[in-house]
């Protein structure tokens, strides 16, 4: 009864926020890419300390079963200046088969996951490889293998979590140098289990937030993998990506159900650290402030929010609206 009442309260909060004016608005015309530079399907996104936006995309590569074996010939990482929207660099040509997750740690290292290669990578911002985990193109469920790994979240000490993923449905913790430490999860709907851990992030308290996409919920764990809470409801929808800003506000992008052609719920929800709704913005479509399938979300050091729209093959930027001054004050 306690859980049921909690969801009833959340439902009331969601209804009130749904009727309120969003606090974020889209930036039209962002980015301004050179002619001929097509992103293709944008799978993931991150922003470094210099306000550079890193987009991991598939160019013209399509999801097939089985995956192609040859790497994508074009550059799959595009680096865009957050303020101007101009392309400043690109790399990754001939390296990746099926790009998926991208995260940036406090040292501005770029972490990538590749579903086709079954690996997790750590790069410099310029694209120099520093670490590779997993055996190339060989899936597995032991300490040294992944099976369709989706995302990475890095702690301040350099240790990191991998959401692994479409098949293994687990979260794995590694040391800063890549040694296996522990894991939790397994397939299921009960707390602490997953149907598809699709995105992952950590907050300033070390809590681990996991997008349990196919169970339509966010799960919250302590740093050791102990279940703390779950957030679900129409404000969460089917969470694909999650990001945490400097104030521990949690941004979740709802990608809808594209496989069932039900993506009209596409939106971003801003939550406080307890899971209460602060803002909801964005909608389904191809116009300003819209996205067809929100696949990932990132927050820049200036507070701008970026959505990787896999269905629309683009990135949408949102900023917080200026505060409206009241008359006579």
Rosetta silent file (secondary structure, phi, psi, omega in degrees, C-alpha in Angstrom):
SEQUENCE: XXXXXXXXXXXXXXXXXXXXXXXXXXXXXXXXXXXXXXXXXXXXXXXXXXXXXXXXXXXXXXXXXXXXXXXXXXXXXXXXXXXXXXXXXXXXXXXXXXXXXXXXXXXXXXXXXXXXXXXXXXXXXXXXXXXXXXXXXXXXXXXXXXXXXXXXXXXXXXXXXXXXXXXXXXXXXXXXXXXXXXXXXXXXXXXXXXXXXXXXXXXXXXXXXXXXXXXXXXXXXXXXXXXXXXXXXXXXXXXXXXXXXXXXXXXXXXXXXXXXXXXXXXXXXXXXXXXXXXXXXXXXXXXXXXXXXXXXXXXXXXXXXXXXXXXXXXXXXXXXXXXXXXXXX
SCORE:     score description
SCORE:     0.000 S_00000001
   1 L     0.000  -35.914  178.971    0.000    0.000    0.000 S_00000001
   2 H   -62.074  -45.273  178.750    2.882    2.353    0.727 S_00000001
   3 H   -64.255  -41.842 -179.152    4.311    1.867   -2.791 S_00000001
   4 H   -61.937  -43.844  179.054    0.890    2.286   -4.387 S_00000001
   5 H   -63.295  -36.620  179.469    0.295    5.569   -2.528 S_00000001
   6 H   -62.710  -41.164  179.688    3.731    6.806   -3.595 S_00000001
   7 H   -70.935  -32.510  175.602    2.876    6.252   -7.260 S_00000001
   8 H   -63.795  -41.212  177.100   -0.487    7.977   -6.796 S_00000001
   9 H   -63.594  -44.811  178.180    1.318   11.016   -5.418 S_00000001
  10 H   -60.750  -36.935  178.351    3.795   10.922   -8.309 S_00000001
  11 H   -62.408  -39.112  176.787    0.889   10.737  -10.729 S_00000001
  12 H   -64.834  -42.328  179.016   -0.559   13.945   -9.276 S_00000001
  13 H   -62.598  -41.637 -179.729    2.825   15.661   -9.548 S_00000001
  14 H   -63.292  -42.377 -179.215    3.169   14.552  -13.162 S_00000001
  15 H   -61.426  -41.589 -179.574   -0.283   15.850  -14.055 S_00000001
  16 H   -66.898  -38.961  178.668    0.485   19.272  -12.601 S_00000001
  17 H   -71.164  -32.947  179.440    3.816   19.491  -14.447 S_00000001
  18 H   -62.694  -29.984 -179.284    2.254   18.323  -17.703 S_00000001
  19 H   -86.269  -13.426 -177.318   -0.041   21.352  -17.577 S_00000001
  20 L   -83.627  157.733  176.603    2.756   23.774  -16.713 S_00000001
  21 L   -72.535  130.073  179.623    4.857   25.672  -19.221 S_00000001
  22 L   -59.923  148.613  178.820    8.217   23.905  -19.752 S_00000001
  23 L   -88.049   -7.556 -179.988   11.268   25.645  -18.311 S_00000001
  24 E  -115.482  148.999  176.706   13.447   24.627  -21.273 S_00000001
  25 E  -134.659  152.866 -178.662   13.269   25.691  -24.901 S_00000001
  26 E   -76.912  150.988  175.045   14.972   24.441  -28.051 S_00000001
  27 L   -97.999  109.528 -177.332   17.803   26.338  -29.757 S_00000001
  28 L   -69.117  145.717  175.950   16.841   26.635  -33.443 S_00000001
  29 L    76.210   11.142  178.322   19.492   25.970  -36.063 S_00000001
  30 L  -104.137  133.112   -4.327   21.835   24.092  -33.739 S_00000001
  31 L   -87.054  175.799  175.516   24.177   22.573  -34.835 S_00000001
  32 E  -114.058   88.458 -174.735   25.520   24.114  -38.052 S_00000001
  33 L   -87.045  152.450  177.642   27.389   21.234  -39.666 S_00000001
  34 L   -62.373  152.829  177.896   29.435   21.505  -42.872 S_00000001
  35 L   -60.126  131.323  179.896   27.740   20.509  -46.081 S_00000001
  36 L    91.769   -8.096  178.744   28.044   16.782  -46.602 S_00000001
  37 L   -93.179   93.248 -179.478   28.695   15.967  -42.918 S_00000001
  38 L   -97.366  134.791 -178.612   25.755   13.700  -42.079 S_00000001
  39 L   -79.093  -31.399 -171.585   25.486   12.247  -38.594 S_00000001
  40 E    70.883 -161.298 -179.657   23.315    9.279  -39.421 S_00000001
  41 L   -65.115  119.149 -179.803   21.641    7.539  -36.501 S_00000001
  42 E   -90.075  111.049 -174.649   22.787    9.342  -33.329 S_00000001
  43 E   -93.104  -30.607 -175.712   23.090    6.715  -30.614 S_00000001
  44 E  -157.274  164.749 -172.494   24.737    8.618  -27.771 S_00000001
  45 E  -154.966  147.789  176.193   26.024   12.005  -26.649 S_00000001
  46 E  -153.633  160.651 -178.767   28.237   13.628  -24.002 S_00000001
  47 E  -129.101  132.221 -178.902   29.689   17.041  -23.154 S_00000001
  48 L   -92.326 -176.433 -175.863   33.194   17.673  -21.797 S_00000001
  49 L   -69.936  -15.663  178.560   34.482   20.390  -19.459 S_00000001
  50 L   -96.373   13.500  178.849   35.286   22.635  -22.442 S_00000001
  51 L    63.768   32.411  172.956   31.651   22.557  -23.589 S_00000001
  52 E   -96.186  131.345 -176.809   32.452   20.343  -26.550 S_00000001
  53 E   -97.859  120.625 -179.597   29.615   18.037  -27.526 S_00000001
  54 E  -101.843  123.370 -179.545   30.668   14.517  -28.572 S_00000001
  55 E  -115.618  124.946  176.637   28.159   12.611  -30.715 S_00000001
  56 E  -100.118  118.393 -171.886   28.542    8.870  -31.372 S_00000001
  57 E  -139.392  166.809 -170.539   26.672    8.035  -34.565 S_00000001
  58 L  -106.134    9.423 -177.879   26.364    5.298  -37.156 S_00000001
  59 E    51.431 -122.008  179.493   26.647    7.292  -40.388 S_00000001
  60 L   -97.511    4.999 -176.515   24.701    5.137  -42.878 S_00000001
  61 L   -67.262  133.835  177.282   24.998    1.862  -40.947 S_00000001
  62 L  -106.452  149.721  174.467   21.725    0.014  -40.325 S_00000001
  63 L   -71.755  119.091  177.218   20.932   -2.418  -37.498 S_00000001
  64 L  -129.285  162.459  177.372   20.911   -5.900  -39.024 S_00000001
  65 L  -127.397  109.499    4.077   20.858   -9.414  -37.616 S_00000001
  66 L   -76.977  167.920  176.456   23.590  -10.498  -37.627 S_00000001
  67 L   -65.266  152.947  170.847   25.549   -7.267  -37.395 S_00000001
  68 L   -59.892  157.323  179.328   27.931   -6.414  -40.236 S_00000001
  69 L   -95.943  -30.438 -175.734   31.519   -7.470  -39.635 S_00000001
  70 L   -81.746  143.377  176.948   33.362   -4.614  -41.325 S_00000001
  71 L   -66.046  157.297  174.922   33.867   -1.299  -39.461 S_00000001
  72 L   -69.009  129.057 -173.630   32.097    1.848  -40.608 S_00000001
  73 L   -71.059  -33.026 -176.227   34.441    3.614  -43.029 S_00000001
  74 L   -84.705  165.948  175.549   33.459    7.163  -42.054 S_00000001
  75 L   -64.387  132.298 -175.907   34.197    9.012  -38.818 S_00000001
  76 L  -108.803   -4.837  174.963   31.658    7.991  -36.173 S_00000001
  77 E  -116.627  117.522  176.202   32.505   10.549  -33.464 S_00000001
  78 E  -108.877  132.538 -178.520   31.646   14.169  -34.236 S_00000001
  79 E  -110.851  121.425 -172.323   32.846   16.901  -31.867 S_00000001
  80 E  -123.369  135.618  175.986   30.732   20.069  -31.908 S_00000001
  81 E   -67.173  123.594 -174.909   31.267   23.360  -30.104 S_00000001
  82 L   -63.514  -36.133 -176.544   28.393   23.651  -27.657 S_00000001
  83 L   -74.128  -46.103 -172.519   28.087   27.431  -27.898 S_00000001
  84 L   -97.316  -23.466 -176.125   28.270   27.903  -31.671 S_00000001
  85 L    81.838    7.492 -179.028   27.185   24.515  -33.013 S_00000001
  86 E   -84.591  143.576  175.371   30.194   24.357  -35.331 S_00000001
  87 E   -70.873  126.272 -179.361   31.992   21.064  -36.017 S_00000001
  88 E  -110.708  -19.272  179.252   35.471   21.215  -34.464 S_00000001
  89 E  -167.889  163.211  171.592   36.712   17.637  -34.997 S_00000001
  90 E  -153.675  145.931  179.630   35.708   14.131  -36.030 S_00000001
  91 E  -156.684  177.529  179.208   37.344   10.753  -35.556 S_00000001
  92 L    99.377    8.655  179.761   36.635    7.032  -35.359 S_00000001
  93 L   -64.581  134.600  176.797   36.764    6.176  -39.071 S_00000001
  94 L    69.902   19.728 -175.722   37.305    2.465  -39.681 S_00000001
  95 L  -116.898  -27.031 -169.341   37.089    1.596  -35.961 S_00000001
  96 L  -124.378  148.038 -177.210   33.501    0.804  -34.998 S_00000001
  97 L  -101.519  -49.891 -179.847   30.853   -1.631  -36.190 S_00000001
  98 L  -141.681   82.884 -178.634   27.678   -0.685  -34.269 S_00000001
  99 E   -55.648  143.173  176.775   28.146    2.433  -32.103 S_00000001
 100 E  -137.739  -76.725 -171.383   25.981    2.647  -29.013 S_00000001
 101 E  -100.168  146.329  174.074   27.055    4.345  -25.770 S_00000001
 102 E  -139.360  130.161  175.175   29.201    7.436  -25.143 S_00000001
 103 E  -137.741  153.078  178.770   30.141    8.917  -21.765 S_00000001
 104 E  -125.058  128.617 -177.405   32.693   11.515  -20.711 S_00000001
 105 L   -91.171 -175.839 -175.072   34.408   11.390  -17.325 S_00000001
 106 L   -67.624  -20.601  177.303   35.795   14.187  -15.160 S_00000001
 107 L   -93.599    9.959  179.919   39.153   14.022  -16.939 S_00000001
 108 L    67.750   19.440  170.550   37.408   14.443  -20.314 S_00000001
 109 L   -71.718  146.772 -178.610   38.136   10.877  -21.377 S_00000001
 110 E  -106.207  120.891 -179.315   35.617    9.543  -23.881 S_00000001
 111 E  -106.450  130.774 -175.749   34.104    6.121  -23.140 S_00000001
 112 E  -129.169  147.479  170.689   32.388    4.222  -25.943 S_00000001
 113 E  -121.007  142.193 -179.812   30.527    0.936  -26.281 S_00000001
 114 E  -125.560  118.399 -178.453   30.179   -0.984  -29.537 S_00000001
 115 L   -68.686  -36.713 -178.723   27.479   -3.631  -29.842 S_00000001
 116 L   -72.432  -37.476  179.128   29.032   -5.246  -32.901 S_00000001
 117 L   -83.814  -13.778 -178.651   32.521   -5.445  -31.427 S_00000001
 118 L    60.167   39.025 -175.084   31.179   -6.482  -27.979 S_00000001
 119 E  -136.101  163.031  174.238   33.655   -4.091  -26.376 S_00000001
 120 E  -120.537  135.498 -174.618   34.052   -1.038  -24.151 S_00000001
 121 E  -127.807  148.602  172.146   36.668    1.607  -25.009 S_00000001
 122 E  -121.032  125.799 -177.601   38.363    4.542  -23.309 S_00000001
 123 E  -125.461  158.833  164.802   39.769    7.292  -25.558 S_00000001
 124 L   -73.615  164.967  177.749   41.379   10.685  -25.239 S_00000001
 125 L   -60.803  -21.967  179.968   39.213   13.569  -26.537 S_00000001
 126 L   -87.763   -4.549  176.515   41.329   13.511  -29.701 S_00000001
 127 L    98.781   17.909  177.108   40.556    9.843  -30.366 S_00000001
 128 L   -90.112  126.913 -176.468   43.665    8.068  -29.055 S_00000001
 129 E   -70.666  130.418  178.420   42.820    4.666  -27.583 S_00000001
 130 E  -111.431  -31.447 -176.488   43.729    4.234  -23.902 S_00000001
 131 E  -156.957  142.767  173.386   41.870    1.067  -22.908 S_00000001
 132 E  -134.505  130.691  177.687   39.773   -1.683  -24.491 S_00000001
 133 E  -118.364  148.273 -178.198   37.735   -4.247  -22.543 S_00000001
 134 L    92.141  160.027  178.872   36.083   -7.383  -23.870 S_00000001
 135 L   -95.806  128.050 -173.892   37.102   -9.717  -26.669 S_00000001
 136 L   -53.579  121.186  174.553   36.565   -8.332  -30.145 S_00000001
 137 L    61.348   19.548  178.250   33.347   -9.692  -31.723 S_00000001
 138 L  -123.931  103.366  179.284   33.095  -12.501  -29.133 S_00000001
 139 L   -73.658  157.722  176.974   30.142  -12.213  -26.731 S_00000001
 140 L  -173.604  173.661 -177.508   30.160  -13.810  -23.305 S_00000001
 141 L  -124.112   12.928  179.174   28.904  -13.459  -19.755 S_00000001
 142 L   -90.391 -166.410 -175.200   32.074  -13.987  -17.727 S_00000001
 143 L   -70.589  -19.939 -175.155   34.414  -11.375  -16.210 S_00000001
 144 L  -110.192    6.958 -177.397   36.220  -10.687  -19.462 S_00000001
 145 L  -132.482  159.499  172.853   33.354  -10.544  -21.957 S_00000001
 146 L  -125.413  166.662  173.136   30.227   -8.518  -22.681 S_00000001
 147 L  -137.193   93.723 -176.283   27.082   -9.255  -24.640 S_00000001
 148 L    62.224   62.030 -179.943   25.804   -6.089  -26.346 S_00000001
 149 E   -69.523  139.750 -169.550   27.099   -3.542  -23.767 S_00000001
 150 E  -106.557  -35.570 -171.944   25.102   -0.316  -23.813 S_00000001
 151 E  -161.644  169.138 -179.207   26.710    2.421  -21.676 S_00000001
 152 E  -136.176  142.512  171.899   29.390    3.428  -19.143 S_00000001
 153 E  -130.887  130.460 -171.773   29.326    5.575  -15.984 S_00000001
 154 E  -113.459  134.088  177.493   32.614    6.691  -14.396 S_00000001
 155 L   -86.772  164.613 -179.194   33.238    7.587  -10.750 S_00000001
 156 L   -58.699  -27.706 -179.993   35.639   10.357   -9.600 S_00000001
 157 L   -83.558    2.769  179.011   38.323    7.775   -8.718 S_00000001
 158 L    92.464  -14.371  174.529   38.273    6.446  -12.300 S_00000001
 159 L   -69.386  161.474 -171.301   36.466    3.192  -11.533 S_00000001
 160 E  -152.283  158.571  176.699   33.428    2.607  -13.698 S_00000001
 161 E  -111.521  143.041  174.618   30.208    0.735  -14.270 S_00000001
 162 E  -119.647  127.424  171.534   29.145   -0.877  -17.551 S_00000001
 163 E   -86.038  115.012 -168.543   25.485   -1.583  -18.336 S_00000001
 164 E  -131.562   88.355   -9.573   25.728   -4.935  -20.121 S_00000001
 165 L   178.773 -116.743 -178.264   23.127   -4.775  -21.765 S_00000001
 166 L   -71.797  -32.476 -175.013   20.760   -6.315  -24.293 S_00000001
 167 L  -111.272  -45.130 -176.442   21.650   -9.942  -23.488 S_00000001
 168 L   -79.554  -19.958  177.437   23.461  -10.153  -20.137 S_00000001
 169 L    43.455   56.212 -179.805   21.059   -7.702  -18.408 S_00000001
 170 E  -143.661  167.457  168.714   23.559   -6.822  -15.699 S_00000001
 171 E  -116.931  130.918 -177.291   25.696   -3.977  -14.387 S_00000001
 172 E  -117.355  133.786  178.646   29.419   -4.708  -14.003 S_00000001
 173 E  -103.073  134.113  178.059   31.834   -2.665  -11.857 S_00000001
 174 E  -125.258  154.756  173.361   35.513   -2.310  -12.863 S_00000001
 175 L   -73.368  173.592 -179.301   38.513   -0.635  -11.256 S_00000001
 176 L   -62.359  -24.978 -179.547   40.143    2.402  -12.857 S_00000001
 177 L   -98.159    6.235  173.586   42.602    0.094  -14.619 S_00000001
 178 L    94.028   11.603  177.100   39.888   -2.239  -15.925 S_00000001
 179 L   -81.387  135.696  176.834   39.958   -5.086  -13.401 S_00000001
 180 E   -60.685  136.838  177.632   36.624   -6.783  -12.758 S_00000001
 181 E  -116.593  -56.958  178.651   35.257   -6.069   -9.265 S_00000001
 182 E  -165.553  175.369  179.676   31.628   -7.209   -9.006 S_00000001
 183 E  -151.133  164.665  172.114   28.278   -7.273  -10.781 S_00000001
 184 E  -152.082  166.233  177.859   24.561   -7.377  -10.144 S_00000001
 185 E   123.060 -134.449 -170.221   21.336   -7.826  -12.064 S_00000001
 186 L   105.570  160.458 -173.374   20.045  -10.625  -14.228 S_00000001
 187 E   -78.986  132.462  178.464   16.877  -10.779  -16.276 S_00000001
 188 L   162.003  174.967 -178.886   13.611  -10.051  -14.511 S_00000001
 189 L  -107.912   -7.564  179.790   11.124   -7.430  -13.352 S_00000001
 190 L   -74.563  158.792 -179.987   11.763   -7.544   -9.621 S_00000001
 191 L   -55.012  135.398 -179.559   13.868   -4.783   -8.014 S_00000001
 192 L    91.287   -7.418  174.901   17.563   -5.190   -8.797 S_00000001
 193 L  -111.950  167.985 -174.768   16.933   -7.091  -12.013 S_00000001
 194 E  -137.522  154.397  167.570   16.633   -5.746  -15.538 S_00000001
 195 L  -102.282  -33.721  170.416   14.949   -6.399  -18.833 S_00000001
 196 L  -160.674   98.333  173.550   17.300   -4.042  -20.682 S_00000001
 197 E   -74.261  102.766 -166.539   19.761   -1.775  -18.804 S_00000001
 198 E  -100.824  -33.320  178.450   20.120    0.779  -21.605 S_00000001
 199 E  -138.868  154.256 -175.693   21.665    3.883  -20.004 S_00000001
 200 E  -149.160  145.767  178.030   23.596    4.477  -16.774 S_00000001
 201 E  -153.001  162.524  175.046   24.874    7.443  -14.739 S_00000001
 202 E  -124.746  148.814  177.087   26.205    8.225  -11.274 S_00000001
 203 L  -104.234 -175.630 -173.815   25.430   11.222   -9.061 S_00000001
 204 L   -68.276  -19.189  178.633   27.600   13.114   -6.567 S_00000001
 205 L   -90.400    1.165 -179.211   26.665   10.700   -3.768 S_00000001
 206 L    84.348    5.967  176.470   27.840    7.717   -5.782 S_00000001
 207 L   -69.775  145.271 -178.762   24.351    6.426   -6.459 S_00000001
 208 E  -106.086  121.985 -179.498   24.007    4.458   -9.684 S_00000001
 209 E  -108.599  124.254 -173.466   21.003    5.304  -11.866 S_00000001
 210 E  -122.231  127.911  172.661   20.056    2.717  -14.486 S_00000001
 211 E   -78.329  101.428  176.317   17.535    3.050  -17.336 S_00000001
 212 E   -87.782   79.733 -162.893   15.719   -0.281  -17.159 S_00000001
 213 H   -58.596  -53.436 -173.917   14.190    0.424  -20.540 S_00000001
 214 H   -76.604  -12.632  169.087   11.968   -2.567  -21.229 S_00000001
 215 H   -92.204    1.202  176.068   10.679   -2.583  -17.631 S_00000001
 216 L    53.450   54.965  179.386    9.770    1.110  -18.106 S_00000001
 217 E  -160.181  156.759  166.464   11.521    2.328  -14.960 S_00000001
 218 E   -98.768  132.441  174.021   14.611    3.978  -13.524 S_00000001
 219 E  -110.452  142.141 -177.470   16.353    1.959  -10.843 S_00000001
 220 E  -118.695  129.068 -177.664   18.552    3.580   -8.201 S_00000001
 221 E  -127.820  158.620  168.722   21.361    1.679   -6.444 S_00000001
 222 L   -79.791  178.774 -173.629   24.100    2.490   -3.981 S_00000001
 223 L   -65.039  -18.929  178.586   27.725    2.238   -5.099 S_00000001
 224 L   -95.710    5.329  178.244   27.818   -1.457   -4.186 S_00000001
 225 L    89.998   10.431  178.367   24.766   -2.359   -6.262 S_00000001
 226 L   -79.821  129.162 -178.659   22.237   -2.457   -3.400 S_00000001
 227 E   -63.535  132.149  178.992   18.765   -1.514   -4.592 S_00000001
 228 E  -114.245  -42.364 -172.424   17.509    1.779   -3.167 S_00000001
 229 E  -165.389  165.042  169.900   14.519    2.916   -5.203 S_00000001
 230 E  -139.332  141.568  179.702   12.726    2.802   -8.531 S_00000001
 231 E  -116.796  125.823  179.479   11.025    5.625  -10.396 S_00000001
 232 L  -153.705  163.029 -176.758    8.335    4.815  -12.929 S_00000001
 233 L   137.370 -177.875 -177.389    5.169    6.240  -14.360 S_00000001
 234 L   -63.336  -24.276  178.379    4.150    8.420  -17.307 S_00000001
 235 L   -73.747  -24.876  177.691    6.832   10.998  -16.446 S_00000001
 236 L   -91.955  -42.178 -178.755    9.527    8.329  -16.879 S_00000001
 237 L    62.129 -132.082  178.818    7.928    6.371  -19.711 S_00000001
 238 L  -110.924   95.519 -170.945   10.434    4.042  -21.343 S_00000001
 239 E   -74.369  127.232  178.296   13.828    5.515  -20.319 S_00000001
 240 E  -101.170  -42.869 -176.196   16.611    5.272  -22.893 S_00000001
 241 E  -138.146  155.386 -178.228   19.260    7.660  -21.533 S_00000001
 242 E  -143.185  143.624  176.246   20.065    9.458  -18.288 S_00000001
 243 E  -141.899  151.689  179.822   22.367   12.317  -17.272 S_00000001
 244 E  -123.255  130.720 -178.669   23.057   14.064  -13.972 S_00000001
 245 L   -92.787 -174.964 -174.893   23.996   17.756  -13.736 S_00000001
 246 L   -66.461  -18.905  178.588   26.131   19.600  -11.172 S_00000001
 247 L   -97.609   11.518 -176.449   23.100   20.050   -8.883 S_00000001
 248 L    63.688   22.898  168.345   22.271   16.336   -8.934 S_00000001
 249 L   -76.799  138.851 -175.235   19.247   16.980  -11.103 S_00000001
 250 E  -105.981  126.527  178.598   18.510   13.886  -13.157 S_00000001
 251 E  -109.926  123.641 -177.020   17.560   14.198  -16.831 S_00000001
 252 E  -121.717  131.246  176.072   15.821   11.177  -18.375 S_00000001
 253 E  -104.221  127.483  178.822   14.878   10.846  -22.045 S_00000001
 254 E   -94.288  113.383 -177.731   11.832    8.734  -22.868 S_00000001
 255 L   -88.366   -2.738 -178.961   12.329    7.111  -26.269 S_00000001
 256 L    71.702 -154.134 -177.682    8.873    5.572  -26.481 S_00000001
 257 E  -127.814   73.750 -175.660    8.344    2.238  -28.218 S_00000001
 258 H   -61.649  -30.368  179.772    9.699    2.609  -31.765 S_00000001
 259 H   -65.890  -24.701  178.315    9.524   -1.132  -32.415 S_00000001
 260 H  -104.134    9.117 -179.774    5.760   -0.885  -31.844 S_00000001
 261 L    59.055   35.102  175.000    5.538    2.463  -33.667 S_00000001
 262 E  -123.263   85.276 -177.410    4.489    4.206  -30.454 S_00000001
 263 L  -114.841    8.085 -174.563    6.991    7.015  -29.991 S_00000001
 264 L   -66.318  -10.377  179.255    4.615    9.881  -29.270 S_00000001
 265 L   -83.918   -0.666 -174.480    5.709    9.935  -25.630 S_00000001
 266 L   -51.394  126.372 -177.597    9.181   11.207  -26.559 S_00000001
 267 E  -170.217  166.973  170.473   10.236   13.799  -24.000 S_00000001
 268 E  -114.991  134.897  176.225   12.889   14.759  -21.456 S_00000001
 269 E  -116.856  129.944  174.268   12.025   14.872  -17.761 S_00000001
 270 E   -98.603  126.102 -178.505   14.126   16.758  -15.215 S_00000001
 271 E  -119.360  154.695  168.837   13.947   15.256  -11.716 S_00000001
 272 L   -83.507 -177.655 -173.500   15.432   16.222   -8.384 S_00000001
 273 L   -67.471  -14.092  178.464   17.605   13.775   -6.459 S_00000001
 274 L   -98.107   -0.965  179.356   14.524   12.144   -4.892 S_00000001
 275 L    93.806    8.157  178.268   12.802   11.537   -8.221 S_00000001
 276 L   -81.989  140.689 -175.432   10.329   14.428   -8.033 S_00000001
 277 E   -72.604  130.063  175.647    9.498   16.084  -11.356 S_00000001
 278 E  -107.274  -34.743 -178.501   10.975   19.551  -11.919 S_00000001
 279 E  -162.324  152.488  172.379   10.342   20.016  -15.637 S_00000001
 280 E  -135.361  130.387 -177.116    9.209   18.151  -18.751 S_00000001
 281 E  -150.199  162.877 -175.294   10.101   19.350  -22.229 S_00000001
 282 L    85.607  160.257  178.311   10.363   18.181  -25.822 S_00000001
 283 E  -157.547  172.941 -178.092    7.858   16.130  -27.788 S_00000001
 284 E   -75.693  135.533  175.923    7.617   13.628  -30.613 S_00000001
 285 L   147.216 -172.654 -178.611    8.251   14.930  -34.122 S_00000001
 286 L  -116.219    8.890 -178.737   10.800   16.462  -36.435 S_00000001
 287 L   -91.894 -174.509  178.014   10.279   20.151  -35.705 S_00000001
 288 L   -58.922  133.119 -179.885   12.024   22.555  -33.299 S_00000001
 289 L    74.160   13.785 -179.545   12.103   21.125  -29.786 S_00000001
 290 E  -123.678  159.837  174.662   11.037   17.710  -31.035 S_00000001
 291 E  -151.572  148.127 -175.561   12.716   14.357  -31.587 S_00000001
 292 L   -81.181  -47.282  174.386   11.513   11.116  -33.090 S_00000001
 293 L  -138.452  102.586  176.436   13.355    8.671  -30.814 S_00000001
 294 E   -72.333  108.730 -173.066   15.310   10.204  -27.942 S_00000001
 295 E   -97.428  -24.105  178.985   18.135    7.697  -27.538 S_00000001
 296 E  -159.739  163.329 -178.847   20.395    9.564  -25.095 S_00000001
 297 E  -141.981  146.793  178.498   20.659   12.828  -23.167 S_00000001
 298 E  -144.299  155.395  179.417   23.591   14.918  -21.873 S_00000001
 299 E  -124.029  129.601  179.664   24.008   18.133  -19.882 S_00000001
 300 L   -83.107  169.259  179.319   26.769   20.663  -20.565 S_00000001
 301 L   -64.115  -20.283  176.909   28.723   22.676  -17.979 S_00000001
 302 L   -91.989    4.476  178.349   26.530   25.681  -18.833 S_00000001
 303 L    90.165   -4.708  177.028   23.351   23.709  -18.124 S_00000001
 304 L   -65.144  145.565 -178.491   22.345   23.185  -21.773 S_00000001
 305 E  -113.741  132.511 -177.819   20.629   19.853  -22.440 S_00000001
 306 E  -120.117  135.101  178.636   21.334   17.814  -25.573 S_00000001
 307 E  -115.735  126.160  171.757   19.218   14.969  -26.954 S_00000001
 308 E   -84.823  109.995 -177.315   20.589   12.385  -29.386 S_00000001
 309 E   -95.310  100.048 -177.161   17.645   11.729  -31.688 S_00000001
 310 L   -70.633  -38.234 -179.983   18.266    8.345  -33.276 S_00000001
 311 L   -69.127  -37.126  179.890   15.056    8.378  -35.284 S_00000001
 312 L   -89.109   -5.625  178.920   15.608   11.895  -36.600 S_00000001
 313 L    54.577   50.545 -178.322   19.362   11.378  -37.126 S_00000001
 314 E  -159.888  176.334  175.211   20.211   14.655  -35.417 S_00000001
 315 E  -119.473  136.470  178.469   20.955   16.368  -32.111 S_00000001
 316 E  -114.602  130.411 -179.445   18.517   18.777  -30.433 S_00000001
 317 E  -106.439  134.500  175.748   19.777   21.414  -27.966 S_00000001
 318 E  -121.223  145.540  173.043   17.667   22.874  -25.165 S_00000001
 319 E  -128.432  157.893  178.725   18.452   25.765  -22.816 S_00000001
 320 E   -75.155  136.444 -179.767   16.638   26.995  -19.739 S_00000001
 321 L   -67.023  145.627  175.679   14.311   29.892  -20.420 S_00000001
 322 L   -61.658  145.325  178.014   15.224   33.246  -18.825 S_00000001
 323 L   -65.796  136.944  179.683   13.359   33.983  -15.637 S_00000001
 324 L   -87.719  122.792  178.447   10.374   36.268  -16.188 S_00000001
 325 L   -77.463  135.308  178.253   10.453   39.353  -13.989 S_00000001
 326 L   -83.313  146.439 -178.510    7.177   40.198  -12.325 S_00000001
 327 L   -60.989  138.735  176.961    5.784   43.712  -12.692 S_00000001
 328 L    84.142    6.697 -179.924    6.602   46.090   -9.853 S_00000001
 329 L  -124.529    0.000    0.000    9.615   44.143   -8.648 S_00000001
